Amino acid sequence: MTKKTLFRITLWCLLPMFLLSSTAWGGQDSSLNVEPPFWWTGFKESELQLMVHGENISDYSVQLDYPGVTIQRITRVKSPNYLFVYLDIGTGAIPGEFDISFSHDNETLEYRYRLQARNPDPEFTRAFSSADTIYLITPDRFANGDPDNDNIEGMGDAVDRSDPDGRHGGDIKGIADNLDYIANLGFTAIWLNPLLENRMPSYSYHGYASTDFYRVDARFGSNEEYRDLVRQARSSGIGVIMDMIVNHAGSKHWWMDDLPTGDWLNFQNDIQITSHEHISEQDLYASEYDKRMYSDGWFVETMPDLNQRNPLLADYLTQNALWWIEYLGLAGIRMDTYPYPDKHYMTEWTRRLMVEYPHFNMVGEEWTDNPAGVAYWQAGNKNKDGYVSYLPSLMDFPLQNALRWGLATDEGSKMEDLRPGGLLYLYRALANDFIYPDPSALVIFPDNHDMSRIYTQLEEDYDLYRMALAYVLTMRGAPQIYYGTEILMANPGTEGHGVIRSDFPGGWKGDGKNAFTGEGLSEKELDAQNFLRTLLTWRRGQEVIHSGRLTHFVPEDGTYVYFRHDDSDSVMVVLNKNTEDVQLDLLRFDERLEGYQKASDVITGENMQLGSTLTLPARSVRVLELHK
């Protein structure tokens, strides 16, 4: 008599999957874990890989019977507990459920799989652009909306707010509860540091050591809560950018107890730490050894480096990105450590995503102050080695570095490499934009979660802080601001990431001050918050800033002037680092000022006539709308 085990799992949402035992995900008995947990009809490239994990599942044959869906091939691997089943989801496939049968001897396992229709509304995945301003949030440190999920049995790393490197309890609900605050500041996008499961014994709060690529960490909430957050944000005029990592996983990922193949990881049997020598990927003369030590080396022993040259893993990771885009309705992806994975895989990853979502946006992290090193990865770059990328955007680390030093160093000074310091350093960095295929697509920022706060970088000089924010919010590209920058959060005396990522005041019951309401903030903190709100609110409606042309003039005598302009509007921005008021001679700006007679200061509200000179208050920034 045939023994039949039926697993009927409704996969149109993930909540029922959460009710499964851990073996349904880890697959150490006859239970099956299938990833991706469900899929959609209507993708342009119809192949779908199913990773099936279950005890000795490789002994089983596979069958299904559903219109428009066929089995293309089945791949068995070193571990007997995996099957990789490739399906073709043809144009004739319709949304619905079907059974996939796994048979061996007298046993049949049936897994009910679900196909859904893709969301046809282009607004569902409308991408961020230079018209947006991005608010970067470290979820564990922003707001604790649900204290009941602070500690989850069996996950370890209990909440301890006294430990800068421990979990503090921030979650998805805390973000959702404060969307109005974010929208009222003027932000139109949020980038969330990773929310996926990070079942590491310690230092798990940051999220960059994923232990499950399809599940939100229960201490942040659930997959459904993440999806609801994205929907709420969209209704508030805010798109959500997901932080992804394909370079590595966490050492407690369930794979690690049963790796599918002998080459699932780089240096799988002999861990080597990466050299972090980024330039080896572009170096025309680099040895293969140096390239491998950079790209294949692990960050740390708790972050196994994934081998994207393994075609099974490559398909898995690419599908995972597509799954989250369509499940959530994302506005973009920020890819962590972009140059570290196999670069030819990253070509394919970006190609496939852009095929399925032609107007989508992805921004890669390439942390270097060398603009040529950043430009190498941007779509459209003509690389000497023939490398092709489809990546629309990158983080503009070279400009961030120049902004910091251009403001922090004295006018007329020399840098260690003998280049001029001060505003001329910033000017020359921007002048390198000819290197980029599309500099206007870059994401620009004064700081982020991996570096000192801008207020600390500028030695808590409030005037320079205002110049930095005004520059970022009027420069070409899409600006990103880290949470807490608006209230002068700082990390004096330490570079510790746990301090840099301190708790946002007011996000926890009993906090001594509340930045969401302004209660308890100092006069300077309130002024900074209002300063940022003024610029953000103004920027939101300024096409000339979003997509206008840029003309700048060589800095002179501690002042730096640039214009954003199009056929309809013109904005003049002036940085003045002098400790005294300056009368700026306007004659040399005639090519951009011709025909304009008046100006209004966006920051102060002051209206003025344009004459032969312009008064610049000491150590100030002016953002001037020009009028004829």
GUGU-295381 format. One line per 2 residues: for each residue x, y negated, z of C-alpha. Coordinates in Angstrom, 1 decimal, m for minus. Each point is the difference from the previous one (the first is absolute). Example, Ala and Ser with C-alpha at 12.3 -4.5 7.8 and 13.67 -1.06 7.14 Angstrom:
BEGIN
12.3 4.5 7.8 ~ 1.4 m3.4 m0.7 .
//
This chain:
BEGIN
0.0 0.0 0.0 ~ 1.4 m3.4 m1.0 .
0.9 m2.3 2.9 ~ m0.9 m3.6 m0.8 .
1.0 m3.1 2.0 ~ m1.8 m3.2 m0.9 .
1.5 m3.4 0.6 ~ m2.6 m2.5 m1.1 .
1.6 m3.4 0.7 ~ m1.8 m3.1 m1.2 .
2.8 m2.1 m1.3 ~ m1.7 m3.2 m1.1 .
1.2 m1.5 3.3 ~ 2.7 1.1 2.4 .
m1.9 0.0 3.2 ~ m1.0 3.7 m0.3 .
3.7 0.9 m0.6 ~ 0.9 m1.6 3.3 .
m2.2 2.6 1.7 ~ 2.1 2.8 m1.4 .
2.6 1.6 2.2 ~ 3.6 m0.9 m0.5 .
0.5 3.2 m1.9 ~ m2.3 m1.3 m2.7 .
2.7 m2.6 m0.6 ~ 3.1 2.0 1.0 .
m1.2 3.3 m1.5 ~ 1.7 2.5 2.3 .
m2.9 2.5 m0.3 ~ m2.6 0.9 m2.7 .
m1.5 m3.5 0.1 ~ 0.7 m2.1 m3.1 .
1.3 m3.6 m0.2 ~ m0.5 m1.5 m3.4 .
1.5 m3.3 m1.0 ~ m1.2 m2.3 m1.4 .
m3.2 0.7 2.0 ~ m2.2 m1.2 m2.9 .
0.4 m1.7 m3.3 ~ m1.8 m2.1 m2.6 .
m1.1 0.4 m3.6 ~ 1.0 m2.6 m2.6 .
3.8 m0.3 0.4 ~ 1.7 m0.6 m3.3 .
2.5 2.8 0.7 ~ m2.1 3.0 0.9 .
2.5 2.3 1.7 ~ m0.5 0.6 3.7 .
2.4 1.9 2.3 ~ m1.5 1.7 3.0 .
2.4 0.9 2.7 ~ m1.5 3.0 1.8 .
1.4 1.0 3.3 ~ m1.0 3.2 1.8 .
1.5 3.2 1.4 ~ 1.5 2.0 m2.9 .
m2.2 m1.9 m2.5 ~ 2.5 0.7 m2.7 .
m1.3 3.6 m0.1 ~ m3.4 m1.2 m1.2 .
m1.4 m0.6 m3.4 ~ m2.0 m3.1 m0.7 .
m3.3 m0.4 m1.9 ~ m2.6 m2.7 m0.4 .
m3.0 m0.6 m2.2 ~ m1.1 m3.6 m0.5 .
m0.8 m1.9 m3.2 ~ 2.9 m2.1 m1.2 .
2.5 1.3 2.6 ~ 2.6 2.7 m1.0 .
3.0 1.5 1.7 ~ 3.1 m1.0 m2.0 .
2.7 1.9 1.9 ~ 0.8 1.3 3.4 .
3.5 m0.5 1.5 ~ 1.3 2.3 2.8 .
2.9 m1.1 2.1 ~ 2.6 1.2 2.5 .
m2.4 m0.2 2.9 ~ m2.8 2.6 m0.3 .
m2.4 m2.4 1.7 ~ m0.4 m2.4 m2.9 .
m1.7 0.0 m3.4 ~ 0.2 m2.9 m2.3 .
m3.1 0.2 m2.2 ~ m0.2 m2.4 m3.0 .
m3.4 m0.8 m1.3 ~ m1.2 m1.9 m3.0 .
m2.8 m2.4 0.9 ~ m1.3 m0.4 m3.6 .
m2.2 m2.7 m1.4 ~ m3.0 2.3 0.4 .
0.5 0.4 3.7 ~ m2.8 m1.6 2.1 .
0.0 m0.9 3.7 ~ m1.0 2.9 2.2 .
1.2 2.9 2.1 ~ 1.4 3.3 m1.1 .
1.6 3.0 1.6 ~ 3.6 1.0 m0.5 .
0.4 3.7 0.6 ~ 3.2 1.5 1.4 .
0.1 3.8 m0.3 ~ 2.4 2.7 1.3 .
m0.8 3.6 0.4 ~ m3.4 0.1 1.6 .
0.0 m3.5 1.3 ~ m1.4 m3.1 m1.6 .
0.4 m3.5 1.4 ~ m2.2 m2.7 m1.4 .
0.8 m3.7 0.3 ~ m2.6 m2.5 m1.0 .
1.5 m2.9 m1.8 ~ m1.6 m3.3 m0.9 .
0.3 m2.3 m3.0 ~ m1.3 m3.6 0.3 .
m0.6 m2.6 m2.6 ~ 2.6 m2.8 0.0 .
m1.2 m3.4 1.0 ~ m0.7 m1.9 m3.2 .
0.1 m3.5 1.5 ~ 3.3 m1.8 m0.8 .
m0.4 m2.0 3.1 ~ 0.3 3.2 2.1 .
3.8 0.1 m0.8 ~ 0.5 m3.7 m0.8 .
3.7 m0.5 0.5 ~ 1.8 m2.7 1.9 .
1.9 m2.6 m2.0 ~ 1.8 m3.3 0.4 .
m3.4 m1.6 0.7 ~ m0.1 1.9 3.3 .
1.8 m0.6 3.3 ~ 0.8 3.2 1.9 .
m0.1 0.5 3.8 ~ 2.3 2.8 1.1 .
m1.1 2.0 3.0 ~ 1.7 2.6 2.1 .
m3.3 1.8 1.1 ~ 1.3 1.3 3.4 .
0.9 m3.6 1.0 ~ m2.9 m2.1 m1.2 .
m3.1 0.8 2.0 ~ m1.4 3.0 2.0 .
m3.6 0.2 m1.1 ~ m0.6 3.6 1.4 .
2.0 0.8 3.2 ~ m1.6 3.5 m0.1 .
2.3 1.1 m2.8 ~ 3.2 m1.3 1.6 .
1.1 3.5 1.0 ~ m1.0 3.1 m1.8 .
0.6 3.4 1.6 ~ 2.8 1.9 m1.7 .
1.4 m2.9 m1.9 ~ 2.5 m1.3 2.7 .
1.6 m3.4 0.0 ~ m2.4 m1.5 2.5 .
m0.9 m3.7 0.0 ~ 2.4 m2.0 2.1 .
m0.1 m3.8 m0.7 ~ 3.0 m0.5 2.3 .
2.2 1.9 m2.6 ~ 0.8 m2.2 m3.0 .
0.6 3.2 m2.1 ~ m3.1 1.8 1.3 .
m3.6 0.1 m1.1 ~ m2.1 m2.9 1.1 .
m3.5 1.0 m1.1 ~ m0.8 m2.3 m2.9 .
m2.4 1.7 m2.5 ~ m2.2 m0.4 m3.1 .
m2.9 m1.2 2.1 ~ 2.1 m2.8 1.4 .
0.8 m1.2 m3.5 ~ m3.7 0.4 m1.1 .
m1.2 m2.0 3.0 ~ 2.3 m2.9 m0.9 .
m0.5 m0.3 m3.8 ~ m1.8 m3.3 0.5 .
3.1 m1.4 1.7 ~ 2.2 1.1 m3.0 .
m2.5 m1.3 m2.5 ~ m0.5 m3.3 1.8 .
3.8 m0.6 0.0 ~ m0.2 0.2 m3.8 .
1.5 3.4 m0.8 ~ m1.5 2.0 m2.9 .
2.0 3.3 0.4 ~ 1.4 2.1 2.8 .
2.9 2.4 m0.2 ~ m0.2 2.6 2.7 .
3.1 1.9 1.2 ~ m0.7 3.7 m0.3 .
m3.1 1.4 1.6 ~ 0.5 3.7 m0.9 .
0.6 2.6 2.6 ~ 3.3 m0.3 1.7 .
0.2 3.0 2.5 ~ 3.5 m0.8 1.1 .
0.9 0.5 3.7 ~ 1.2 m3.6 0.4 .
0.4 m3.3 m1.9 ~ m3.1 0.9 m2.1 .
m1.8 m3.4 0.1 ~ 1.6 m1.4 m3.2 .
m1.5 2.8 m2.2 ~ 2.9 0.5 m2.4 .
0.5 3.7 0.9 ~ m3.3 1.5 m1.4 .
m0.9 3.5 1.2 ~ m3.2 0.3 m2.2 .
m0.4 m1.8 m3.3 ~ m3.7 0.3 0.0 .
m1.0 m0.9 3.5 ~ m0.1 m3.3 2.0 .
1.7 0.3 3.4 ~ m2.8 0.6 2.5 .
1.5 m2.6 2.3 ~ m0.8 m2.6 m2.7 .
m3.4 1.4 m0.9 ~ m1.2 2.2 m2.8 .
0.0 0.1 m3.8 ~ m3.6 m1.2 0.0 .
1.0 m2.9 2.3 ~ 2.8 m0.9 m2.4 .
m2.5 0.0 m2.9 ~ m2.5 m2.0 1.9 .
2.7 m2.6 0.9 ~ 0.8 m0.4 m3.7 .
m3.7 m0.5 m0.8 ~ m0.4 m2.5 2.7 .
3.1 m1.8 m1.1 ~ m1.2 m0.2 m3.6 .
m3.3 m1.5 1.2 ~ 2.1 m2.7 1.8 .
2.0 m0.7 m3.2 ~ 3.0 1.9 1.2 .
1.7 2.9 m1.9 ~ 2.0 2.7 1.8 .
3.5 1.1 m1.0 ~ 1.0 3.4 1.2 .
3.6 0.7 1.1 ~ 1.2 3.3 m1.6 .
3.2 2.0 0.3 ~ 1.0 2.7 m2.5 .
3.7 0.0 1.0 ~ m0.4 2.0 3.2 .
m2.4 1.5 2.5 ~ 0.1 0.6 3.7 .
1.9 3.0 1.4 ~ m3.3 1.1 1.7 .
m1.9 0.2 m3.3 ~ m1.8 3.3 m0.1 .
2.1 0.9 m3.1 ~ 3.1 0.2 2.1 .
m1.1 3.3 1.6 ~ m0.5 1.5 m3.4 .
1.7 m1.8 m2.9 ~ m1.4 1.1 m3.3 .
3.3 0.2 m1.9 ~ 3.7 0.1 0.6 .
0.3 m3.5 m1.5 ~ m3.0 m1.8 1.5 .
2.4 m2.2 1.8 ~ 3.3 m1.6 m1.0 .
2.9 1.5 1.9 ~ m2.5 2.5 1.4 .
2.5 2.2 1.7 ~ 2.8 m2.5 0.7 .
m1.3 m3.4 1.0 ~ 1.9 m3.0 m1.3 .
m0.7 m3.6 0.9 ~ m0.5 m2.4 m2.8 .
2.8 m2.4 m0.9 ~ m2.5 m2.8 m0.4 .
2.2 m1.2 m2.9 ~ m2.9 m1.4 m2.1 .
2.1 m1.2 m2.9 ~ 1.1 3.6 m0.9 .
m3.4 0.4 m1.8 ~ 0.9 m2.8 m2.4 .
3.8 0.3 0.0 ~ 1.0 1.0 m3.6 .
3.2 1.7 1.4 ~ m1.5 1.7 3.1 .
1.0 3.6 0.6 ~ m2.8 2.6 0.2 .
1.2 0.7 3.6 ~ m0.6 m3.6 1.0 .
m3.4 m0.1 m1.7 ~ m1.0 3.2 1.8 .
1.2 m1.2 3.4 ~ m2.1 m3.1 m0.3 .
m3.2 1.4 m1.5 ~ m0.1 3.5 1.6 .
1.4 m0.9 3.5 ~ m2.3 m0.1 2.9 .
m0.7 m3.3 1.9 ~ 0.1 1.9 3.3 .
m0.4 3.6 1.0 ~ m3.6 m0.6 1.0 .
m0.9 m1.1 m3.6 ~ 0.6 2.9 m2.4 .
0.8 m1.3 m3.5 ~ m2.4 1.2 m2.6 .
1.2 1.4 m3.3 ~ m2.1 m1.5 m2.7 .
1.9 1.9 m2.6 ~ m2.1 3.0 1.1 .
m2.9 m0.3 m2.5 ~ m2.5 1.5 2.5 .
0.9 m2.6 2.7 ~ 0.0 m2.7 m2.7 .
m3.5 0.8 m1.0 ~ m1.2 0.2 3.6 .
1.4 m3.4 0.8 ~ m1.4 m1.7 m3.1 .
m3.4 1.4 0.5 ~ 0.0 m1.1 3.7 .
0.4 m3.6 m1.1 ~ m2.8 0.3 m2.6 .
m2.2 1.6 2.7 ~ 0.5 m2.8 2.5 .
m0.6 m2.7 m2.7 ~ m3.3 1.5 m1.0 .
m1.1 1.1 3.5 ~ 0.6 m3.4 1.6 .
m0.4 m2.5 m2.9 ~ 3.5 m1.5 0.6 .
1.2 m3.3 m1.2 ~ 3.6 1.2 m0.3 .
2.7 2.2 1.3 ~ 3.2 m1.1 1.6 .
2.6 2.8 m0.5 ~ 2.5 0.3 2.7 .
3.7 0.6 m0.8 ~ m0.7 m0.2 m3.7 .
3.4 0.7 m1.4 ~ 0.8 3.0 2.3 .
m2.2 2.7 m1.7 ~ 1.1 1.5 m3.3 .
m0.2 m2.9 m2.3 ~ m1.3 1.9 m3.0 .
m2.9 1.3 2.2 ~ m0.8 m3.6 0.9 .
m0.3 m0.8 m3.7 ~ m2.6 2.8 m0.2 .
m1.7 m1.1 3.2 ~ m0.5 m3.5 m1.2 .
m0.9 1.1 m3.5 ~ m2.8 2.3 1.1 .
m1.5 m2.5 2.4 ~ 0.0 m2.7 m2.6 .
m1.6 2.3 m2.5 ~ m2.9 0.8 2.3 .
m0.2 m3.6 1.4 ~ 1.3 m2.3 m2.7 .
m0.6 m3.2 2.0 ~ 1.3 1.4 3.3 .
2.9 m1.5 1.9 ~ 2.9 1.7 1.9 .
2.9 m1.7 1.7 ~ 3.2 1.8 0.7 .
2.5 m0.6 2.8 ~ 3.5 m0.5 m1.2 .
1.9 m1.7 2.8 ~ 2.9 m1.8 m1.6 .
1.0 m3.6 m0.4 ~ 1.1 0.8 m3.5 .
m2.8 m1.0 m2.5 ~ 1.4 2.3 m2.7 .
m0.5 2.9 2.4 ~ m3.6 m1.0 0.4 .
m0.7 m0.8 m3.6 ~ 1.3 3.5 m1.0 .
m3.2 1.6 1.3 ~ m2.6 m2.5 m1.4 .
m2.1 1.0 m3.0 ~ 1.3 m1.5 m3.2 .
3.6 m0.3 1.1 ~ 2.5 0.9 m2.8 .
2.5 2.1 2.0 ~ 3.4 0.7 m1.4 .
m0.3 3.7 0.9 ~ m3.4 0.3 m1.7 .
m2.0 0.5 3.2 ~ m3.7 m0.8 m0.4 .
m2.3 m1.0 2.8 ~ m3.7 m0.8 0.1 .
0.1 m1.7 3.4 ~ m1.7 m3.4 m0.1 .
1.4 m1.6 3.1 ~ 2.8 0.1 2.5 .
0.7 m1.7 3.4 ~ 2.1 m3.0 m0.7 .
2.8 0.6 2.6 ~ 2.5 m2.2 m1.9 .
m2.3 m3.1 0.4 ~ m0.8 0.8 3.6 .
3.7 0.2 0.8 ~ 0.6 m3.3 m1.8 .
m2.9 m1.7 1.8 ~ 1.4 0.9 3.3 .
3.6 m1.1 m0.7 ~ m1.1 m3.0 m2.1 .
m1.9 m1.4 3.0 ~ 2.3 1.2 2.8 .
3.3 m1.2 m1.3 ~ 1.1 m3.6 m0.2 .
m0.1 m2.1 m3.1 ~ 3.5 m0.1 m1.6 .
1.2 3.1 1.9 ~ 1.5 3.1 m1.6 .
m1.1 3.6 0.4 ~ 2.6 2.7 0.7 .
0.3 0.8 m3.7 ~ 0.6 m3.7 m0.6 .
m3.3 m0.6 m1.7 ~ m1.7 m3.3 1.2 .
m2.3 0.3 2.9 ~ m3.1 m2.0 0.8 .
m2.8 m0.7 m2.5 ~ 2.4 0.5 m3.0 .
0.3 3.7 1.1 ~ m3.8 0.3 m0.2 .
m0.1 m1.8 m3.4 ~ 2.6 2.2 m1.6 .
m1.8 3.2 1.2 ~ m3.2 m1.1 m1.6 .
1.9 m0.9 m3.2 ~ 0.8 3.7 m0.3 .
m3.6 0.7 m1.1 ~ 1.1 0.4 m3.6 .
1.1 3.5 1.1 ~ m3.6 1.2 0.7 .
m2.4 1.1 m2.7 ~ m2.8 m1.7 2.0 .
1.1 m2.0 3.1 ~ m3.6 m1.2 0.6 .
m1.0 3.6 0.8 ~ 2.4 0.3 2.9 .
m1.1 0.0 3.6 ~ 1.7 m2.8 2.0 .
0.2 m0.2 3.8 ~ 1.8 m1.8 2.9 .
0.4 3.3 2.0 ~ m1.5 3.4 0.4 .
m0.2 2.9 2.5 ~ 3.6 1.1 m0.5 .
1.8 m3.3 0.6 ~ 0.1 m2.8 2.6 .
m3.0 m2.3 0.1 ~ 0.5 m3.1 m2.2 .
m0.3 m2.2 3.1 ~ 2.9 1.9 1.5 .
2.0 0.0 m3.2 ~ m0.3 m3.8 0.0 .
1.0 m0.2 3.7 ~ m3.5 m1.0 1.0 .
0.3 m3.3 m1.9 ~ m3.6 m0.9 m0.6 .
0.7 m2.5 m2.7 ~ 1.9 2.6 m2.0 .
m2.8 2.5 0.7 ~ m2.5 m2.3 m1.7 .
2.3 m0.5 m3.0 ~ 0.3 3.8 m0.3 .
m3.7 0.7 0.0 ~ m0.8 m2.9 m2.3 .
2.6 1.2 m2.4 ~ m1.3 3.6 0.0 .
m3.6 m1.2 m0.5 ~ 0.8 m2.3 m2.9 .
2.6 2.1 m1.8 ~ m0.6 2.4 m3.0 .
m1.0 3.5 1.0 ~ m2.4 1.5 2.5 .
0.7 m1.2 3.6 ~ 0.1 2.5 2.9 .
m0.1 m1.2 3.6 ~ 0.6 2.3 3.0 .
m2.6 0.1 2.7 ~ 0.9 m2.4 2.9 .
2.0 m2.3 m2.3 ~ m2.9 m2.4 0.3 .
0.6 m0.3 3.8 ~ 3.8 m0.1 0.0 .
0.6 3.6 1.1 ~ 3.7 0.5 0.5 .
2.6 2.5 1.1 ~ 2.7 m2.0 1.8 .
3.1 1.8 0.9 ~ m0.7 3.3 m1.6 .
m0.4 1.6 m3.4 ~ m2.1 2.8 1.5 .
m2.8 1.0 m2.3 ~ m2.3 0.7 2.9 .
0.4 m3.7 1.1 ~ m0.3 m1.4 m3.5 .
m3.3 2.0 m0.2 ~ m1.3 m1.2 3.3 .
m3.7 0.1 0.9 ~ m2.2 m2.8 m1.4 .
m1.3 m1.9 2.9 ~ m3.7 0.5 0.6 .
m0.1 3.4 m1.6 ~ m0.2 1.7 3.3 .
m2.4 m0.5 2.8 ~ 1.6 m2.0 2.8 .
2.6 m1.7 m2.2 ~ 1.1 m3.3 1.5 .
m0.7 m1.9 m3.2 ~ m2.1 0.6 m3.0 .
1.2 m1.1 m3.5 ~ m3.4 1.0 m1.5 .
m1.8 m2.6 2.0 ~ 2.9 m2.4 0.7 .
m0.4 0.5 3.8 ~ 3.2 m0.4 1.8 .
2.1 m1.0 m3.0 ~ 2.5 m2.8 0.4 .
m0.4 m3.3 m1.9 ~ 2.8 1.0 m2.4 .
m1.5 3.5 m0.6 ~ m3.4 m1.6 m0.8 .
1.6 m2.5 m2.3 ~ 1.8 2.8 m1.8 .
m3.2 1.9 m0.4 ~ m1.8 m3.0 m1.4 .
2.9 m0.9 m2.2 ~ m0.2 3.5 m1.6 .
m3.7 m0.1 m0.2 ~ 0.0 m3.3 m1.8 .
2.5 1.2 m2.7 ~ m1.7 3.4 m0.4 .
m3.5 m1.5 m0.4 ~ 1.3 m2.5 m2.5 .
2.0 2.6 m2.0 ~ m2.9 2.3 m0.4 .
m1.6 m2.3 m2.6 ~ 3.1 m1.2 m1.7 .
0.5 1.7 m3.4 ~ 3.0 m2.3 m0.6 .
1.7 1.7 2.9 ~ m1.2 3.5 m0.9 .
1.2 m0.1 m3.6 ~ 1.3 m3.5 m0.9 .
3.4 m0.7 m1.3 ~ 2.9 m0.9 2.2 .
2.5 m2.8 m0.4 ~ 2.7 m0.7 2.6 .
2.8 m2.6 0.4 ~ 3.5 0.5 1.4 .
m0.1 m0.9 3.7 ~ 1.6 m3.3 0.9 .
0.8 m1.6 3.3 ~ m1.9 2.6 2.1 .
m3.2 m0.1 m2.1 ~ m1.4 2.6 m2.5 .
m2.8 m0.7 m2.4 ~ m2.0 2.3 m2.1 .
m3.3 m0.1 m1.9 ~ m2.7 2.5 m0.8 .
m2.0 m1.1 m3.0 ~ m2.3 1.1 m2.8 .
m2.0 m1.9 m2.6 ~ m2.5 m1.2 2.6 .
1.8 m0.5 3.3 ~ 3.3 m0.8 1.6 .
1.4 0.5 3.5 ~ 3.2 m1.5 1.3 .
1.8 1.7 2.9 ~ 2.8 m1.7 1.8 .
2.2 1.4 2.8 ~ 2.0 m2.5 2.0 .
2.6 1.3 2.5 ~ 1.3 m3.4 1.0 .
m0.3 m1.0 3.6 ~ m1.3 m3.5 m1.1 .
m2.7 m1.2 m2.3 ~ 1.0 m0.1 m3.6 .
m1.1 m2.2 m2.9 ~ 0.0 2.4 m2.9 .
0.8 m1.7 m3.3 ~ m2.6 1.4 m2.5 .
1.7 m1.1 m3.2 ~ 1.7 3.3 m0.7 .
m3.3 1.8 0.2 ~ m1.6 m2.0 m2.7 .
m0.4 3.0 m2.3 ~ m2.5 1.5 2.5 .
m1.4 m3.2 1.4 ~ m0.8 m1.8 m3.2 .
m3.7 m1.1 0.0 ~ m0.6 0.7 3.7 .
m0.7 m3.0 2.2 ~ m1.3 1.5 3.2 .
0.6 2.9 2.3 ~ m1.7 1.7 3.0 .
1.9 1.9 2.6 ~ m1.5 3.4 0.5 .
1.5 0.4 3.5 ~ m0.8 m3.4 1.5 .
m2.9 m1.1 m2.1 ~ 1.8 m3.3 m0.8 .
m0.8 m1.7 m3.3 ~ 2.7 m2.2 m1.6 .
0.9 m2.0 m3.1 ~ 3.0 1.3 m2.0 .
2.6 m2.7 m0.4 ~ 3.7 0.0 m0.5 .
0.7 1.8 3.2 ~ m1.8 2.5 2.3 .
0.3 0.0 3.8 ~ 1.1 3.3 1.4 .
m0.3 0.3 3.8 ~ 3.1 1.5 1.7 .
0.3 3.8 m0.2 ~ m3.3 0.4 m1.8 .
m1.7 1.6 m2.9 ~ m2.5 m1.7 m2.3 .
m2.5 1.9 m2.2 ~ m1.4 m2.7 m2.3 .
m3.0 0.4 m2.4 ~ 0.7 m2.5 m2.8 .
m2.8 m2.1 m1.5 ~ m0.1 m2.2 m3.1 .
//
